[in-house]
């Protein structure tokens, strides 16, 4: 099934990166991750977020995310969350399937947040998932 960008309603392109397929919007640079995609990428390469950001083409579109984004899989309204709970980095998460989206410009911020000590293992040790879906 082709995914439709929750932001601009354009068909998204599958992008294979480190054996994980993430969908990217060719129009607004939004990136869709299934619930475990980011975790799998980081397990394979702790710097995968930086590499993914460098690998994606620049589209130059700075269109802000809309207020009523829906999950491209479930059709459920996405919830606004923060990456790793307390970061300033916005994410939009599906409360049903756990998929989430972020702008390409936020990928480097996500990597920087991880690099300053907010590691996956610390979050998991506290009993949480890497992405808060509830």
N, C-alpha and C positions, 0 to 999 in steps of 0.2 A: 504494500500500500504506500503510495506517495504521501509524504507529509506536507501539510500546508503550514507556512510560517504563521505563528500565532500573532505576530506583529503586523505584517503587511499583506498577508493572505497570498503570498507567492509560493509556488511549488519549491520545496527545498531539495537540495542536492545531497546525496550520501557522500561522505568523505571518509575513506578508510585511513585510519591513523593508528599505528602500533597495534594492529589487529582489532581495533575497535572502530565501529562505524558511528560517526556523529553526523547529524544533518546540519547543513548550513544554508542560510538564505542568500541567494545571489543578489538580492536587492538591498536589504537593510543590515546585513552582516550578523543577524541573530544566529546563535548556535543552539541546537537542541541536543540534550543529552538524555538518554534513557537513565533510569534510576541508578544503575551500577557503572555506567560508562566512565565517569570521572574517577571513581575508585579504581577501576581496572587500569586506566591510563597511568595513574599515579603509582600503582603497584609495579607496573612495568618499567617506569622511568619517573623518578621524583621531579624531574624538570619537564615532564610531558606537556604541561599547560603552556609553558614558554615556547616549546617547540611547535605545538599546535598553532599558537598565535602567529608564529613566524611562517608557518606552512600555508596558512589561509591567505587568499589574495586580499588586497586592500580594495574596498569598494567605495570608500569615501563618503558613504551615506551616514549622516549623523541623526537620522530620524529617531526621535525618542520612542520608547516603547509605549504602546497605547494602554489605556487603563482597563480595557476589557478583553485581555488576551485569553484565548481558550486553548486547551491541550489539543495538539494535532492528532492524538490517539483517542482520547476519551471524550473530547468536546466539553469538558468541565472547565469552568472559570479558573484560571491560574491564580494562586495566592502569592502575594508579594512577601518575600523573605530576605534575609541577609545571609550571605555566604559564611559558613562556619559560625552561625548564630550571632556573633557579636562584631562582625566586620562591617565596614561601611559599604561593602560591595553588594549591589542589589541583584536578586535573582527572582525568577518567577517559577513557582513549583506547582505541579499538579497534585492535588490532595488525593487523587484516586490511584494513579500509576506511579507517582514519584518522579516522573520525568521533569526536567527543568530546562530553562533557557537562560542564556546570558549573552550580552553583546561581546563581539570580538575584542573590543577595547577593554573589557573587564577581565579577560584571561590573564594578562600580565599582572593586574592587581591581585587576582586570585593566587598566582604563583608567589608574589611578594608576601602575601599574607601567610602562606605556608612556610616561606623561608625564614620568617622572623619567630618561628617557634610554635606556631599553631599547627601542629602536625596531626595527621589522621589518627595515629596511635593514641595521642592525648585525648582526642575527642571520643574515640571508641572506648578508651579506658574509663571515661566518665559515663559510659553506658548509652551514648547517643550514636546515631548513624551520621555519616559524613554530611549528608543532606537531610535537613529536617523536613519531613513530608507530612507531618501531622500537626 
